[in-house]
Amino acid sequence: MPTPRAASRPTSALRSGHLLSICCAVFAGFAAEAFDARDAGAQYFTVINNGLAPPNPDNVIDATFAYDVRVVVRNVDCPPESATSEIDPCPSPGAPTRAEIVAGAALGGGSASPTNRLAENAALDSSVITMSGGSVGGLSARDSGRITVTGGYIIVCKAFDDSTITLVDGEVGGYLEARDDATVVVRGGSVGIPGNHGVTTSSSVPVIVSGGSPEVLDEFGAARVVPSYILEGTNFAINGVPADYGDYRDTWGTITGTWASGESFSVLIYATYFRLAPPAVAVPALSMLPALGLAAALLAIGAASIHLRCSA
């Protein structure tokens, strides 16, 4: 396991002192002062790239960061950030790093774009962020990074490249966006405010929505060759008219139905191509096969293969 570099910021915001570096155009001896220099007009990055996974030992973010500091989670051996709009490349990433954002955390940031990354806190390379509490202004996944949200509040959350964001619970007050070849899965939580914002996508991968309370499902970009959205549930209706499972094109309005949890929902959709599907069938774990018996297990797997979605 790699040896973490010395912390260069106050340790109260990150338990166990696993903060690796703050990249800024000052001498190392002035790093702490630069961290809190809100009038400096510069961008500073807190980089976590030690590969350590919660909970033992932990990379747990549970306190307030200065408004102009962004937390970036990177693989081992990847470089720290520079105070520019470009993320420093990592041609030979080591093991992924895992970090947790928990209750008490307060991170700044806002809307990020493919070319301007200064506004975001991010999971890069193949590193992982889990969020169970706290608040974040802008949170993004890039490269093949992964973010799982089970609680807390985010203003803007975006997935780029081949990354994955899964919303299980919590609140995204602005919008949740998928770009490039990113995967976004909404299993719970809320996205947007009534009549405004919500989930939006230009990704080549359909956004899976199987729970929660998204206000709007929208799309942008090139003409769709795959569905923008796959909604998994039962009792679907479009604009009050019962709707069968299947693909729908150039159909806009309000979709209502019932998620697999039994919760009813209503969402506005503005998508040129979407799909209504039954809830995904869970495949039994390999450890359950002896208890099920081979024949029963094969039947279960065969049934599940009709509509199967795997996740790591």
C-alpha positions as CSV (number, residue, x, y, z in Angstrom):
1,M,0.0,0.0,0.0
2,P,1.5,3.4,-0.9
3,T,2.6,5.7,1.8
4,P,0.4,8.9,1.9
5,R,2.1,12.2,1.5
6,A,2.1,14.6,4.3
7,A,-1.1,16.6,4.9
8,S,-0.8,20.2,3.9
9,R,-4.1,21.6,5.3
10,P,-6.0,21.6,8.6
11,T,-6.9,18.1,9.4
12,S,-10.4,18.9,10.8
13,A,-12.0,18.6,7.4
14,L,-10.7,15.2,6.6
15,R,-10.4,12.5,9.2
16,S,-7.1,10.6,9.8
17,G,-5.1,13.3,7.9
18,H,-5.3,11.7,4.5
19,L,-5.3,14.9,2.6
20,L,-2.5,14.6,0.2
21,S,-1.9,18.0,-1.2
22,I,-3.2,21.4,-1.9
23,C,-2.0,22.7,-5.3
24,C,-1.5,26.4,-5.4
25,A,0.9,29.0,-6.6
26,V,2.5,29.6,-3.2
27,F,5.3,28.1,-1.2
28,A,4.5,25.0,0.8
29,G,4.9,26.9,4.0
30,F,2.0,29.2,3.1
31,A,-0.4,26.4,2.0
32,A,-2.7,26.8,5.0
33,E,-3.0,30.5,4.6
34,A,-3.8,30.1,0.8
35,F,-6.5,27.6,1.7
36,D,-8.5,30.2,3.5
37,A,-7.7,33.1,1.3
38,R,-11.2,33.8,-0.1
39,D,-10.1,37.1,-1.7
40,A,-7.2,35.5,-3.6
41,G,-9.3,35.0,-6.7
42,A,-7.6,31.7,-7.4
43,Q,-8.7,28.0,-7.4
44,Y,-7.1,25.5,-5.1
45,F,-7.5,21.7,-5.2
46,T,-7.5,19.3,-2.3
47,V,-6.3,16.0,-3.8
48,I,-6.9,12.6,-2.2
49,N,-5.0,9.9,-4.1
50,N,-3.8,7.5,-1.5
51,G,-6.0,4.6,-2.5
52,L,-7.3,4.0,1.1
53,A,-10.9,2.8,1.4
54,P,-13.4,3.6,4.1
55,P,-14.0,2.7,6.8
56,N,-10.6,1.4,8.0
57,P,-8.5,3.4,7.3
58,D,-10.8,6.2,6.1
59,N,-10.9,9.1,3.7
60,V,-13.9,10.8,5.3
61,I,-14.9,14.4,4.5
62,D,-17.0,15.7,7.4
63,A,-16.3,19.5,7.8
64,T,-16.5,22.8,6.0
65,F,-14.0,23.7,3.2
66,A,-13.3,27.2,2.1
67,Y,-15.7,28.2,-0.7
68,D,-12.9,28.3,-3.4
69,V,-11.4,24.9,-2.6
70,R,-12.4,21.8,-4.6
71,V,-11.9,18.2,-3.5
72,V,-10.6,15.9,-6.2
73,V,-10.3,12.1,-5.6
74,R,-7.8,10.4,-7.9
75,N,-6.1,7.0,-8.3
76,V,-2.8,6.3,-6.7
77,D,0.2,7.7,-8.5
78,C,-1.9,10.3,-10.3
79,P,-0.7,13.9,-10.2
80,P,-2.2,16.7,-8.1
81,E,-4.2,19.4,-9.8
82,S,-3.0,22.7,-11.1
83,A,-4.9,25.9,-10.7
84,T,-6.2,25.9,-14.3
85,S,-9.3,24.7,-16.0
86,E,-7.6,21.5,-17.2
87,I,-7.2,18.3,-15.2
88,D,-3.7,17.0,-15.2
89,P,-3.5,13.7,-17.1
90,C,-2.6,10.4,-15.5
91,P,-1.1,8.1,-18.1
92,S,-0.4,5.2,-15.6
93,P,-3.0,5.3,-12.8
94,G,-2.5,3.0,-9.8
95,A,-5.2,1.6,-7.5
96,P,-8.4,3.7,-7.2
97,T,-9.0,5.8,-4.2
98,R,-12.3,5.7,-2.2
99,A,-13.6,8.7,-0.2
100,E,-16.8,9.4,1.7
101,I,-18.7,12.7,2.1
102,V,-20.7,12.5,5.3
103,A,-22.9,14.6,7.5
104,G,-21.1,17.8,8.5
105,A,-19.4,18.2,5.2
106,A,-19.8,21.5,3.2
107,L,-18.1,21.8,-0.2
108,G,-18.5,24.6,-2.7
109,G,-18.6,24.5,-6.4
110,G,-21.3,24.8,-9.1
111,S,-21.9,24.0,-12.7
112,A,-19.1,22.2,-14.5
113,S,-18.6,21.8,-18.2
114,P,-16.4,19.5,-20.4
115,T,-13.8,22.3,-20.7
116,N,-14.1,24.2,-17.4
117,R,-13.5,21.9,-14.5
118,L,-12.8,24.5,-11.8
119,A,-16.3,24.5,-10.5
120,E,-16.5,20.9,-9.5
121,N,-15.5,18.5,-6.8
122,A,-14.8,15.2,-8.6
123,A,-14.1,11.5,-8.7
124,L,-11.5,11.0,-11.5
125,D,-9.6,8.1,-13.1
126,S,-11.4,5.1,-11.6
127,S,-11.7,6.5,-8.1
128,V,-14.9,6.4,-6.1
129,I,-16.9,8.9,-4.0
130,T,-19.8,7.9,-1.8
131,M,-22.0,10.6,-0.3
132,S,-24.3,9.9,2.7
133,G,-24.7,13.4,4.0
134,G,-23.5,17.0,4.0
135,S,-23.8,19.5,1.1
136,V,-21.9,20.0,-2.1
137,G,-22.3,22.8,-4.7
138,G,-20.9,20.9,-7.7
139,L,-20.0,17.2,-7.8
140,S,-18.9,15.4,-11.0
141,A,-17.5,12.0,-12.1
142,R,-15.0,11.8,-14.9
143,D,-13.0,9.2,-16.7
144,S,-14.4,6.0,-15.3
145,G,-14.9,7.4,-11.8
146,R,-18.0,6.4,-9.8
147,I,-20.2,8.4,-7.4
148,T,-23.0,6.9,-5.3
149,V,-25.3,9.2,-3.4
150,T,-27.3,7.9,-0.5
151,G,-28.0,11.1,1.3
152,G,-27.1,14.8,1.6
153,Y,-27.7,17.7,-0.7
154,I,-26.1,18.6,-4.1
155,I,-26.8,21.6,-6.3
156,V,-25.4,20.3,-9.6
157,C,-24.2,16.7,-10.2
158,K,-22.7,15.6,-13.6
159,A,-21.3,12.5,-15.2
160,F,-18.8,12.7,-18.0
161,D,-16.7,10.3,-20.1
162,D,-17.3,6.6,-19.0
163,S,-18.2,7.5,-15.4
164,T,-21.2,6.3,-13.3
165,I,-23.4,8.2,-10.9
166,T,-26.0,6.4,-8.9
167,L,-28.6,8.3,-6.9
168,V,-30.1,6.0,-4.2
169,D,-31.4,8.8,-1.8
170,G,-30.7,12.4,-1.0
171,E,-31.5,15.5,-3.0
172,V,-30.1,17.1,-6.1
173,G,-31.6,20.6,-6.0
174,G,-30.5,21.7,-9.5
175,Y,-29.9,19.0,-12.1
176,L,-28.4,15.6,-12.6
177,E,-26.7,15.4,-16.0
178,A,-25.2,12.6,-18.1
179,R,-22.8,13.3,-21.0
180,D,-20.5,11.4,-23.3
181,D,-20.8,7.7,-22.6
182,A,-21.6,8.1,-18.9
183,T,-24.1,6.0,-16.9
184,V,-26.6,7.6,-14.6
185,V,-29.0,5.5,-12.5
186,V,-31.8,7.0,-10.4
187,R,-33.1,4.6,-7.8
188,G,-34.4,7.1,-5.2
189,G,-34.0,10.6,-3.9
190,S,-35.2,13.7,-5.5
191,V,-33.9,15.8,-8.4
192,G,-34.9,19.4,-9.3
193,I,-37.6,21.6,-8.0
194,P,-41.3,21.6,-9.1
195,G,-41.5,22.8,-12.7
196,N,-37.8,23.3,-13.0
197,H,-34.5,21.4,-13.5
198,G,-34.3,17.6,-13.0
199,V,-32.4,14.9,-14.9
200,T,-30.9,15.8,-18.3
201,T,-28.8,13.7,-20.7
202,S,-26.9,13.7,-24.0
203,S,-25.1,10.4,-23.1
204,S,-25.0,7.5,-25.5
205,V,-26.1,5.3,-22.6
206,P,-29.7,5.4,-21.5
207,V,-30.4,6.9,-18.0
208,I,-32.1,4.3,-15.8
209,V,-34.9,5.6,-13.6
210,S,-36.4,3.0,-11.2
211,G,-37.3,5.1,-8.2
212,G,-37.3,8.5,-6.5
213,S,-38.8,11.8,-7.4
214,P,-37.2,13.5,-10.5
215,E,-39.1,16.6,-11.5
216,V,-38.2,16.5,-15.2
217,L,-36.5,14.1,-17.6
218,D,-34.9,16.1,-20.4
219,E,-32.4,15.5,-23.2
220,F,-30.1,17.6,-25.4
221,G,-27.5,17.0,-28.1
222,A,-27.6,14.8,-31.2
223,A,-30.5,12.7,-32.4
224,R,-31.0,9.6,-30.3
225,V,-30.1,6.1,-31.5
226,V,-30.8,4.6,-28.1
227,P,-33.5,5.7,-25.6
228,S,-32.6,8.7,-23.5
229,Y,-34.4,7.1,-20.6
230,I,-35.5,3.7,-19.5
231,L,-38.2,4.0,-16.8
232,E,-38.7,0.7,-14.8
233,G,-42.0,0.3,-13.1
234,T,-45.6,-0.7,-13.5
235,N,-49.0,0.9,-14.2
236,F,-47.6,3.5,-16.6
237,A,-49.7,6.2,-18.1
238,I,-48.7,9.1,-20.5
239,N,-50.8,12.2,-20.1
240,G,-53.4,10.2,-18.3
241,V,-53.7,7.4,-21.0
242,P,-52.5,3.9,-19.9
243,A,-49.3,3.0,-21.6
244,D,-47.8,-0.4,-22.4
245,Y,-44.2,-1.4,-22.0
246,G,-42.1,-0.5,-25.0
247,D,-40.3,2.3,-26.9
248,Y,-41.9,5.7,-27.4
249,R,-40.7,8.5,-29.8
250,D,-41.6,12.1,-30.0
251,T,-44.0,11.8,-27.1
252,W,-43.9,14.5,-24.4
253,G,-45.9,15.2,-21.3
254,T,-46.5,13.6,-17.9
255,I,-45.7,10.0,-17.1
256,T,-47.2,8.5,-14.1
257,G,-46.9,5.0,-12.7
258,T,-45.6,2.9,-9.8
259,W,-42.0,2.1,-8.9
260,A,-41.0,-1.4,-7.8
261,S,-41.0,-0.1,-4.2
262,G,-44.7,0.5,-4.5
263,E,-44.3,4.3,-4.5
264,S,-46.4,6.1,-7.1
265,F,-44.7,8.8,-9.2
266,S,-45.4,11.6,-11.7
267,V,-42.7,13.1,-13.9
268,L,-42.5,15.5,-16.8
269,I,-40.6,14.1,-19.8
270,Y,-39.2,16.0,-22.8
271,A,-37.4,13.3,-24.7
272,T,-37.5,12.2,-28.3
273,Y,-37.0,8.6,-27.4
274,F,-37.6,6.7,-24.2
275,R,-38.6,3.3,-23.0
276,L,-41.1,2.0,-20.4
277,A,-40.0,-1.3,-18.9
278,P,-40.9,-3.7,-16.1
279,P,-38.8,-3.6,-12.9
280,A,-35.4,-5.3,-13.3
281,V,-35.4,-8.9,-12.1
282,A,-32.7,-9.6,-9.5
283,V,-30.3,-12.4,-10.3
284,P,-29.5,-14.7,-7.3
285,A,-26.0,-14.4,-6.0
286,L,-23.6,-17.3,-6.7
287,S,-23.5,-18.1,-3.0
288,M,-27.2,-18.8,-3.1
289,L,-27.0,-21.4,-5.8
290,P,-26.5,-24.5,-3.6
291,A,-29.5,-23.5,-1.5
292,L,-31.7,-23.0,-4.5
293,G,-30.6,-26.1,-6.2
294,L,-29.1,-26.2,-9.7
295,A,-32.4,-26.5,-11.6
296,A,-34.1,-23.7,-9.7
297,A,-31.1,-21.5,-10.0
298,L,-30.9,-21.9,-13.8
299,L,-34.6,-21.1,-14.0
300,A,-34.1,-18.0,-12.0
301,I,-31.2,-16.8,-14.0
302,G,-33.0,-17.6,-17.3
303,A,-36.0,-15.5,-16.2
304,A,-33.8,-12.7,-15.1
305,S,-32.0,-12.7,-18.4
306,I,-35.2,-11.5,-20.0
307,H,-34.6,-8.1,-18.4
308,L,-31.3,-7.8,-16.7
309,R,-29.3,-4.9,-15.5
310,C,-26.0,-5.6,-13.7
311,S,-24.2,-3.1,-11.4
312,A,-20.9,-3.3,-9.7
